[in-house]
Structures are given as C-alpha cells and as structure tokens.
C-alpha cells in the first residue's frame, strides 16, 4: 500500500509537477467559484455509482452481489488499473471480490462493461471528428470513417451472442469455449441496458470536466467544449497507456483540442489532472483498503 501511494505521488508531484501548476495558476489569477469544484466532486460519486451498477447488472447474471460489494469491487479495480498497463489490473481488482463465479469468466464478463463504455466514447468521438474533420484535419472524410466504425462497433456489440456461436464452432477456440460463453449469455435488451448505463456515466464525467474548466477559467463555448471533450476522451480510449503515463496523455490530448479555442494552458492541464484525481486517484485509495480487507 505504501509503495503504491509513493509511486502515485511521485508521478504527480515530480514527473508532472502538478504542485507547480497550481502555484502558477494561483499567481496568474483566482480560482473560479468553489461551487464548480464541489459539484464536480459530488458528480464523482454518481460516476462510480453508475459504474458499480453496470458491473452489478453484468455479474448478477452469474452471482448475486450487493451494490455495496460492487462499489468495493470497482474501487479495487481502480487501484490496480492505475499501476498496470492499459488498465488491465481493473479486471483483477474486481474479481477479487467474487465468491462463486470463476475468476476468468468474471474478467471476461467485465470486458462487456468496458466495451460498452468504449463504444459510447467512440460514438461521441465520431461527433468530434465531424466538428474537427474539416477545420483541423482538413479531411472531412474522417467523419464518414468514424460513423462507419461506430456502426460496425454497434453491430458487433449487439451481435455478441451470434459471434460467440460462430467462434465456439471453431476447433482452435474449443479450449476457451467454457469461458467465452459469457459473451453469448446476454440478450440484445440486456446489452442495451448496459450501454445506457455507460452513457449515463459518460454524461457524468463530461459534466465534471465542464465544471472543472469553469473552475480554472477555461473560457470555451459549450458546444466547442463538448466537442473538445469528446475528442479528448476518444484519444484517451484508443491510445495505449502504460502505468501513470496516461496522466501525461490526458494533459497532452486536452491541450491538443482546447488550445484551438483557449490560451489558458495551465487551466486546461489542471482541469484534466483534477478530473483524473477525482475519478481515479480518490477511488484508488479507497480501493487499497478494500483489497487489504480481502487478504
């Protein structure tokens, strides 16, 4: 626990100089209304409540779990995800709390929840491609590519059961069939419900980001800010991350989009890092305790 804590704070205060950013911002001007920050913190609770609800809905198909246990599981997943490449530790952290369901099957079931979240991010990412395709990339066809990708992804998501049936008949995958059958266990209606919860979570952390931008005086119109956020989240979801390098990726991707409309570089970076601390760092520290209790 101490090693994880040290590693996190080293990255934040040494590698990314977040304390210097706060000092620089304070010398440049005052922070915005504290109401923005307080509401962003409160929305963080709803953000993780939706994630826990989504995971509970998936796992309850195999093992009855309470909402409080689902919260402990997703917080434990957050702890391991910030110190592992591409958040793969998230799967291990969650299944630690399962009592009945096989851990491998539990991890694969968790993939469904992650897929729904990435899918929502890609849908709004297509919107960002539409906004920036012509003005920034000078390639309007990127929007068409984005829409085609989203349609293909939606078809793949809702036809997950059909795809499983095709794979299960292939001899090469016969050894994995007992585990892969989780992808054939969900109806289109159930997958739609999971996708809706993922959408609600997306709206939560988008709202948090908009509030933090206000708090750090990043003055961008609502439509432009939403397009920038959609693009930022899309980049973060498709670019591989390693350990806490993703914090730097969050800052870099946010700068790439938001500096098109604002010169407040310090505020943009602080908004990106603050969102990460609210949505990942705080739950990760809570998860440390829950992992310790599991022994």
WOPEZI-V439019 format. One record per helix or strand of 3 or more residues. SS is the DSSP state (@ for helix, = for strand). FROM is the first residue (numbers start at 0). TO is the last residue. If there is no record, write none. Layout:
ss | from | to
SS | FROM | TO
SS | FROM | TO
This chain:
ss | from | to
@ | 1 | 14
@ | 17 | 27
@ | 33 | 58
@ | 66 | 80
@ | 84 | 86
@ | 88 | 94
@ | 102 | 134
@ | 140 | 157
@ | 159 | 167
@ | 170 | 183
@ | 187 | 214
@ | 221 | 237
@ | 244 | 257
@ | 264 | 293
